[in-house]
Amino acid sequence: MRRAFTSLVGAVIEAWQELRVHRTRVLLSLIGVAVAVCSLTTVVALGGIVQQANQELSERQSGRPASLFVSAYSNQGTAIDSATMDATWAETLARYDITYGSRVMQTAQAVPFTTGVVDVQTQAVDQPYGEMHRVRLTEGQWFTDEDAAGLAPSLIVNQIFWESLGSPELRTHPTVELGAQGGRPGTTAVIVGVYPVGSYETESAMFMLADQLSAMTAARPSAVVQDPYGGGGSTQYEMWVPPAISDQLMEVVKRDFSSALATPGGGTGGIQVDVYRQDYAQYGDDPFLVTKLVVGGIAVLVLLLGALGLVNIALVTVKQRVREIGIRRSFGATAGRVFFAVMMESVVATIAAGAVGVIAAVLLVQNPWTKDLIGQGLVSDFPPFPAEAALLGLVAATAVGALAGLLPALVAVRVKVIDAIRY
């Protein structure tokens, strides 16, 4: 064991010395390997970040796995009693001990800006909605119990809305008037938070609490205007539950709502209750499998191109060292020793180049500019640089070195001593 270890260390030291002697010859090939490893590691790491970004954006739009949505409508065109729906919803959350549940209502509020009154898209939600949809704030905080108990409605507005007001400091408790029309004062609301917008968003929008919207609407029905985004003012009901029990829960929730909305005579009265999922995980165990396969294919292609260039350089280098190899064989170097020494030269070189490539990849991927470009300011939980990507880069560099050194090592072993000395 000790002899084998000594031989290995000696081969590595000898390979490093040979690289120093022939550094001019292998410099270009090592640059190519470093670039290939950097590209491989970067692609794999960016793949993880892109997956996280896609996951967060999906969860913002359709909720985390598993998000169940409850809806009810009448086939006879009659309106469904909203008070009964709300009461049944509250009973369902309590009965099944569901912590994360929220009503969602799409409306619009008339808000006066310096440029005039604008109908601002408004989502009225319950407090758990922020956690259910990964709502990220750049200023302030999500709705608290204190906000819910406040006399004035609390608002969380987007960056466009906030900048339209001149970006006031939230600690000054900035306010806006909701539903002001015809010179009549509106309802005073307090801004408690600001959330970022994507590059594609150009309009003001905001969140408010569903109970506060209901109270404001009851006091001043004209405060709520028709929703220009198609929400129609109808309430949606959403809950976030463990995926393992989602299918079973869908059945019992549908049964409970159908029973609560049934007519006194026992019929359904034409009321249809639907419970369904909209989160991305409903499409399979790994909805990002295609993204991973594409990223893996690109990474393998990059690695093969780097290996091909190194093999060519290594073959040329060995042919130029035929006489040197023959002299070493004449002094007693065995075929195995020559084979191992030649291969280790490539392995040691590529490991060094791979380390440089991995470091460059870390600096590139962890750059704030890269994160902003991918996340568009909407991703909050950027994963750290994946250790498996760095390990993959070093393993790939070692494999490329072994592959690139295999053919030259075989060529070196097949050289006859007498012919090599005459070379």
VEXDREN-2710 file (C-alpha; in Angstrom, 1 decimal):
% VEXDREN-2710
k/r/px/py/pz
1/MET/0.0/0.0/0.0
2/ARG/2.8/2.4/1.0
3/ARG/4.7/1.6/-2.2
4/ALA/1.7/2.2/-4.4
5/PHE/1.0/5.5/-2.7
6/THR/4.7/6.5/-3.1
7/SER/4.5/5.6/-6.8
8/LEU/1.3/7.6/-7.3
9/VAL/2.8/10.7/-5.6
10/GLY/6.0/10.3/-7.6
11/ALA/4.0/10.1/-10.8
12/VAL/2.0/13.2/-10.0
13/ILE/5.1/15.2/-9.2
14/GLU/6.8/13.9/-12.4
15/ALA/3.7/14.8/-14.4
16/TRP/3.6/18.3/-13.0
17/GLN/7.3/18.8/-13.8
18/GLU/6.7/17.6/-17.3
19/LEU/3.9/20.1/-17.7
20/ARG/6.1/22.9/-16.5
21/VAL/8.7/21.9/-19.2
22/HIS/6.1/21.6/-21.9
23/ARG/3.7/24.3/-20.7
24/THR/3.9/26.2/-24.0
25/ARG/2.6/23.2/-25.9
26/VAL/-0.3/22.4/-23.6
27/LEU/-1.3/26.0/-22.7
28/LEU/-3.9/26.3/-25.5
29/SER/-5.4/22.9/-24.8
30/LEU/-5.6/23.6/-21.1
31/ILE/-7.4/26.9/-21.8
32/GLY/-9.8/25.0/-23.9
33/VAL/-10.4/22.5/-21.1
34/ALA/-10.9/25.3/-18.6
35/VAL/-13.4/27.0/-20.9
36/ALA/-15.2/23.7/-21.4
37/VAL/-15.4/22.9/-17.7
38/CYS/-16.5/26.4/-16.9
39/SER/-19.2/26.1/-19.6
40/LEU/-20.3/22.7/-18.3
41/THR/-20.4/23.8/-14.6
42/THR/-22.1/27.1/-15.5
43/VAL/-24.8/25.4/-17.6
44/VAL/-25.5/22.9/-14.9
45/ALA/-25.6/25.5/-12.1
46/LEU/-27.7/27.9/-14.2
47/GLY/-30.1/25.0/-14.9
48/GLY/-30.7/24.8/-11.2
49/ILE/-31.3/28.5/-10.9
50/VAL/-33.6/28.6/-13.9
51/GLN/-35.6/25.7/-12.5
52/GLN/-35.9/27.6/-9.2
53/ALA/-36.9/30.7/-11.0
54/ASN/-39.6/28.9/-13.0
55/GLN/-40.8/27.1/-9.9
56/GLU/-41.2/30.4/-8.0
57/LEU/-42.9/32.1/-10.8
58/SER/-45.3/29.2/-11.2
59/GLU/-46.0/29.2/-7.5
60/ARG/-46.8/32.9/-7.6
61/GLN/-49.3/32.4/-10.4
62/SER/-51.0/29.1/-9.5
63/GLY/-49.8/28.4/-5.9
64/ARG/-47.5/25.9/-4.3
65/PRO/-48.1/22.1/-4.5
66/ALA/-50.7/21.2/-3.8
67/SER/-53.1/24.1/-4.3
68/LEU/-56.8/23.2/-4.4
69/PHE/-59.3/25.7/-5.8
70/VAL/-63.0/25.5/-5.0
71/SER/-65.6/27.0/-7.2
72/ALA/-69.4/26.7/-7.4
73/TYR/-71.9/27.8/-10.1
74/SER/-75.5/27.3/-10.9
75/ASN/-76.6/25.6/-14.1
76/GLN/-79.9/27.6/-13.8
77/GLY/-78.2/31.0/-13.9
78/THR/-79.1/31.9/-10.3
79/ALA/-76.7/33.5/-8.0
80/ILE/-75.0/31.5/-5.2
81/ASP/-75.2/33.0/-1.8
82/SER/-71.8/34.4/-1.0
83/ALA/-72.4/34.3/2.8
84/THR/-73.1/30.6/2.6
85/MET/-69.9/30.0/0.5
86/ASP/-67.8/32.0/3.0
87/ALA/-69.3/30.2/6.0
88/THR/-68.8/26.8/4.4
89/TRP/-65.2/27.8/3.5
90/ALA/-64.4/28.8/7.1
91/GLU/-65.9/25.5/8.4
92/THR/-63.9/23.5/5.9
93/LEU/-60.6/25.0/6.9
94/ALA/-61.4/24.5/10.6
95/ARG/-62.7/20.9/10.1
96/TYR/-59.7/19.6/8.3
97/ASP/-57.2/21.8/10.2
98/ILE/-56.0/23.6/7.0
99/THR/-53.7/26.5/8.0
100/TYR/-53.2/28.0/4.6
101/GLY/-56.5/29.0/2.9
102/SER/-57.5/32.2/1.2
103/ARG/-60.3/33.8/-0.6
104/VAL/-59.3/35.7/-3.7
105/MET/-61.4/38.4/-5.4
106/GLN/-60.4/40.3/-8.5
107/THR/-61.7/43.8/-8.5
108/ALA/-60.6/47.3/-9.4
109/GLN/-60.3/50.4/-7.3
110/ALA/-60.4/54.0/-8.5
111/VAL/-57.2/55.6/-7.2
112/PRO/-56.2/59.3/-7.8
113/PHE/-52.7/59.9/-9.0
114/THR/-51.1/63.2/-10.1
115/THR/-51.9/62.2/-13.7
116/GLY/-55.6/61.5/-12.9
117/VAL/-57.8/58.8/-11.5
118/VAL/-56.8/55.3/-12.5
119/ASP/-58.8/52.0/-12.0
120/VAL/-56.1/49.9/-10.3
121/GLN/-56.3/46.1/-10.6
122/THR/-56.9/44.8/-7.0
123/GLN/-56.6/41.4/-5.5
124/ALA/-58.5/41.0/-2.3
125/VAL/-57.0/38.1/-0.3
126/ASP/-56.7/36.6/3.2
127/GLN/-53.5/36.8/5.2
128/PRO/-52.2/33.2/4.3
129/TYR/-52.1/34.2/0.6
130/GLY/-48.6/35.7/0.8
131/GLU/-47.0/32.5/2.0
132/MET/-49.1/30.4/-0.4
133/HIS/-48.0/32.3/-3.5
134/ARG/-44.4/33.3/-2.4
135/VAL/-45.3/37.0/-2.6
136/ARG/-41.9/38.8/-2.2
137/LEU/-41.8/42.4/-0.9
138/THR/-39.1/44.9/-1.5
139/GLU/-40.4/47.4/1.1
140/GLY/-42.5/46.9/4.2
141/GLN/-44.1/43.6/5.2
142/TRP/-47.0/41.3/4.3
143/PHE/-50.4/41.8/6.1
144/THR/-50.3/41.2/9.8
145/ASP/-53.0/40.7/12.4
146/GLU/-52.6/44.4/13.3
147/ASP/-53.3/45.4/9.7
148/ALA/-56.4/43.1/9.7
149/ALA/-57.7/44.8/12.9
150/GLY/-57.0/48.3/11.6
151/LEU/-59.9/50.7/10.9
152/ALA/-58.3/51.9/7.7
153/PRO/-57.8/49.3/4.9
154/SER/-54.1/48.2/4.4
155/LEU/-52.6/48.0/0.9
156/ILE/-49.6/46.3/-0.6
157/VAL/-48.9/47.9/-3.9
158/ASN/-46.6/47.1/-6.8
159/GLN/-43.4/49.0/-7.7
160/ILE/-45.2/51.0/-10.4
161/PHE/-48.0/52.1/-8.0
162/TRP/-45.4/53.1/-5.4
163/GLU/-43.3/55.1/-7.9
164/SER/-46.4/56.9/-9.2
165/LEU/-46.8/58.3/-5.7
166/GLY/-43.2/59.4/-5.6
167/SER/-41.8/56.4/-3.7
168/PRO/-42.7/57.7/-0.2
169/GLU/-41.1/56.2/2.9
170/LEU/-43.4/53.5/4.4
171/ARG/-42.5/54.5/7.9
172/THR/-44.4/57.7/7.2
173/HIS/-47.6/55.6/6.7
174/PRO/-48.4/57.0/3.2
175/THR/-52.1/56.9/2.3
176/VAL/-54.3/57.0/-0.8
177/GLU/-58.0/57.6/-1.4
178/LEU/-59.9/54.6/-2.8
179/GLY/-63.1/55.2/-4.8
180/ALA/-63.0/59.0/-4.8
181/GLN/-65.6/60.1/-7.4
182/GLY/-67.3/63.3/-8.4
183/GLY/-65.5/65.4/-5.8
184/ARG/-66.6/63.1/-3.0
185/PRO/-63.8/61.8/-0.7
186/GLY/-63.0/58.1/-0.9
187/THR/-61.9/55.6/1.7
188/THR/-58.5/56.3/3.1
189/ALA/-56.1/53.3/2.9
190/VAL/-52.6/52.9/4.2
191/ILE/-49.8/51.4/2.2
192/VAL/-47.8/48.9/4.3
193/GLY/-45.7/47.1/1.6
194/VAL/-44.4/47.2/-1.9
195/TYR/-43.8/44.2/-4.2
196/PRO/-41.6/44.0/-7.3
197/VAL/-42.8/43.7/-10.9
198/GLY/-41.6/41.9/-13.9
199/SER/-40.2/43.6/-17.0
200/TYR/-43.4/42.8/-18.8
201/GLU/-45.7/44.6/-16.3
202/THR/-46.6/48.2/-17.0
203/GLU/-49.7/48.8/-14.9
204/SER/-50.3/49.6/-11.2
205/ALA/-51.7/46.8/-9.1
206/MET/-52.2/46.1/-5.4
207/PHE/-53.4/43.6/-2.7
208/MET/-55.8/44.3/0.1
209/LEU/-57.5/42.1/2.7
210/ALA/-60.8/40.5/1.6
211/ASP/-62.6/41.4/4.8
212/GLN/-61.6/45.0/4.5
213/LEU/-62.8/45.1/0.9
214/SER/-66.1/43.6/2.0
215/ALA/-66.5/46.2/4.8
216/MET/-65.6/49.0/2.4
217/THR/-68.0/47.8/-0.3
218/ALA/-70.9/47.5/2.3
219/ALA/-70.3/51.0/3.4
220/ARG/-69.7/52.5/0.0
221/PRO/-70.8/50.2/-2.9
222/SER/-69.5/52.7/-5.5
223/ALA/-66.0/52.3/-4.2
224/VAL/-65.6/49.1/-6.2
225/VAL/-65.7/49.5/-10.0
226/GLN/-66.1/46.9/-12.6
227/ASP/-63.0/44.7/-13.0
228/PRO/-61.4/45.4/-16.4
229/TYR/-59.4/42.2/-16.2
230/GLY/-62.3/39.8/-16.3
231/GLY/-62.5/38.9/-12.6
232/GLY/-66.1/40.0/-12.4
233/GLY/-65.9/40.5/-8.7
234/SER/-66.5/36.8/-8.0
235/THR/-64.7/35.1/-5.1
236/GLN/-62.3/32.2/-5.6
237/TYR/-61.4/29.9/-2.7
238/GLU/-57.9/28.4/-2.5
239/MET/-56.1/26.1/0.0
240/TRP/-52.6/24.8/0.2
241/VAL/-52.4/21.3/1.4
242/PRO/-49.8/18.4/1.5
243/PRO/-49.7/16.8/-2.0
244/ALA/-50.0/13.3/-0.4
245/ILE/-53.6/14.0/0.8
246/SER/-54.7/16.3/-2.0
247/ASP/-56.7/13.8/-4.0
248/GLN/-58.6/12.5/-0.9
249/LEU/-59.2/16.1/0.3
250/MET/-60.6/17.1/-3.1
251/GLU/-63.3/14.5/-2.7
252/VAL/-64.4/15.4/0.8
253/VAL/-64.3/19.2/0.2
254/LYS/-66.5/18.8/-2.9
255/ARG/-68.9/16.7/-0.9
256/ASP/-69.1/19.2/2.0
257/PHE/-69.7/22.2/-0.3
258/SER/-72.3/20.3/-2.3
259/SER/-74.1/19.4/0.9
260/ALA/-74.0/22.9/2.2
261/LEU/-75.3/24.5/-1.0
262/ALA/-78.0/21.9/-1.5
263/THR/-81.6/23.1/-1.5
264/PRO/-83.8/22.5/1.6
265/GLY/-85.7/19.7/-0.3
266/GLY/-82.5/17.7/-0.7
267/GLY/-81.8/18.6/-4.3
268/THR/-78.8/20.4/-5.7
269/GLY/-80.8/23.1/-7.3
270/GLY/-78.6/23.0/-10.3
271/ILE/-75.5/24.0/-8.3
272/GLN/-72.2/22.4/-9.5
273/VAL/-69.2/22.3/-7.2
274/ASP/-65.7/21.8/-8.6
275/VAL/-62.5/21.2/-6.7
276/TYR/-59.3/21.2/-8.8
277/ARG/-55.6/21.8/-8.8
278/GLN/-53.7/24.4/-10.8
279/ASP/-50.2/24.2/-9.4
280/TYR/-47.4/23.0/-11.7
281/ALA/-46.8/19.7/-9.9
282/GLN/-50.1/18.3/-11.1
283/TYR/-48.4/17.7/-14.5
284/GLY/-46.1/15.0/-13.1
285/ASP/-43.5/14.2/-10.5
286/ASP/-40.9/16.3/-12.3
287/PRO/-42.4/19.0/-14.6
288/PHE/-39.0/20.4/-15.2
289/LEU/-37.6/17.1/-16.6
290/VAL/-37.4/18.5/-20.2
291/THR/-35.4/21.5/-18.9
292/LYS/-33.0/19.2/-17.1
293/LEU/-32.5/17.0/-20.2
294/VAL/-31.8/20.0/-22.5
295/VAL/-29.3/21.4/-20.0
296/GLY/-27.6/18.0/-19.6
297/GLY/-27.4/17.6/-23.4
298/ILE/-25.8/21.0/-23.8
299/ALA/-23.3/20.2/-21.0
300/VAL/-22.3/16.9/-22.5
301/LEU/-21.8/18.5/-26.0
302/VAL/-19.6/21.2/-24.5
303/LEU/-17.5/18.6/-22.6
304/LEU/-17.0/16.4/-25.7
305/LEU/-15.8/19.4/-27.7
306/GLY/-13.2/20.3/-25.0
307/ALA/-12.1/16.6/-24.8
308/LEU/-11.6/16.4/-28.6
309/GLY/-9.3/19.4/-28.7
310/LEU/-7.2/18.1/-25.8
311/VAL/-6.8/14.6/-27.4
312/ASN/-5.4/16.2/-30.6
313/ILE/-2.9/18.3/-28.7
314/ALA/-1.8/15.4/-26.5
315/LEU/-1.2/13.1/-29.5
316/VAL/1.0/15.7/-31.2
317/THR/2.9/16.3/-27.9
318/VAL/3.6/12.5/-27.5
319/LYS/4.9/12.1/-31.0
320/GLN/7.3/15.0/-30.4
321/ARG/8.6/13.1/-27.3
322/VAL/9.2/9.7/-28.8
323/ARG/13.0/10.0/-28.4
324/GLU/12.6/11.0/-24.7
325/ILE/10.3/8.0/-24.1
326/GLY/12.7/5.7/-25.8
327/ILE/15.6/6.9/-23.6
328/ARG/13.5/6.4/-20.4
329/ARG/12.6/2.9/-21.5
330/SER/16.3/2.1/-22.1
331/PHE/17.1/3.1/-18.5
332/GLY/14.6/0.6/-17.2
333/ALA/11.3/2.4/-17.1
334/THR/8.6/-0.3/-17.5
335/ALA/5.7/0.0/-20.0
336/GLY/3.3/0.5/-17.1
337/ARG/5.4/3.3/-15.7
338/VAL/5.5/5.1/-19.0
339/PHE/1.8/4.5/-19.6
340/PHE/0.9/5.9/-16.2
341/ALA/3.3/8.9/-16.4
342/VAL/1.9/10.0/-19.8
343/MET/-1.7/9.6/-18.7
344/MET/-1.1/11.5/-15.4
345/GLU/0.3/14.4/-17.3
346/SER/-3.1/14.9/-19.0
347/VAL/-5.0/14.2/-15.8
348/VAL/-3.0/16.6/-13.6
349/ALA/-3.2/19.3/-16.3
350/THR/-7.0/18.9/-16.7
351/ILE/-7.6/18.9/-13.0
352/ALA/-5.8/22.2/-12.6
353/ALA/-7.6/23.6/-15.6
354/GLY/-10.9/22.2/-14.3
355/ALA/-10.4/24.0/-10.9
356/VAL/-9.9/27.2/-12.7
357/GLY/-13.0/26.6/-14.8
358/VAL/-15.1/25.8/-11.7
359/ILE/-13.9/29.0/-9.9
360/ALA/-14.8/31.1/-13.0
361/ALA/-18.2/29.4/-13.1
362/VAL/-18.9/30.2/-9.5
363/LEU/-18.0/33.9/-10.1
364/LEU/-20.2/34.0/-13.1
365/VAL/-23.3/32.3/-11.7
366/GLN/-23.2/34.0/-8.3
367/ASN/-22.8/37.4/-10.0
368/PRO/-25.8/39.7/-8.9
369/TRP/-26.2/40.8/-12.6
370/THR/-26.8/37.1/-13.6
371/LYS/-29.3/36.6/-10.9
372/ASP/-31.2/39.8/-11.8
373/LEU/-31.2/38.7/-15.5
374/ILE/-32.7/35.3/-14.7
375/GLY/-35.0/36.2/-11.9
376/GLN/-36.2/39.6/-13.3
377/GLY/-36.3/40.8/-9.6
378/LEU/-39.1/38.3/-8.8
379/VAL/-37.1/35.3/-7.5
380/SER/-36.5/35.5/-3.7
381/ASP/-35.0/32.1/-2.9
382/PHE/-32.0/31.8/-5.2
383/PRO/-30.2/28.5/-4.4
384/PRO/-26.5/28.6/-3.5
385/PHE/-24.1/27.4/-6.1
386/PRO/-24.8/23.7/-6.3
387/ALA/-22.0/21.6/-5.0
388/GLU/-22.9/18.8/-7.4
389/ALA/-22.2/21.2/-10.3
390/ALA/-18.7/22.0/-9.0
391/LEU/-18.1/18.3/-8.3
392/LEU/-19.3/17.4/-11.8
393/GLY/-16.9/19.9/-13.3
394/LEU/-13.9/18.5/-11.5
395/VAL/-15.0/14.9/-12.3
396/ALA/-15.5/15.8/-15.9
397/ALA/-12.1/17.5/-16.0
398/THR/-10.5/14.3/-14.6
399/ALA/-12.4/12.1/-17.1
400/VAL/-11.4/14.3/-20.0
401/GLY/-7.7/14.1/-18.8
402/ALA/-7.9/10.4/-18.5
403/LEU/-9.5/10.1/-22.0
404/ALA/-7.1/12.5/-23.5
405/GLY/-4.1/10.7/-22.0
406/LEU/-5.3/7.2/-22.9
407/LEU/-4.5/7.3/-26.6
408/PRO/-1.1/9.1/-26.2
409/ALA/-0.2/6.7/-23.4
410/LEU/-1.0/3.7/-25.6
411/VAL/1.1/5.2/-28.4
412/ALA/4.0/5.8/-26.0
413/VAL/3.9/2.1/-24.7
414/ARG/3.9/0.7/-28.3
415/VAL/7.1/2.6/-29.1
416/LYS/10.1/0.3/-29.6
417/VAL/13.1/1.4/-27.6
418/ILE/15.7/1.1/-30.5
419/ASP/13.4/2.9/-32.9
420/ALA/12.7/5.6/-30.4
421/ILE/16.4/6.3/-29.8
422/ARG/17.0/6.5/-33.6
423/TYR/14.0/8.9/-34.0
END
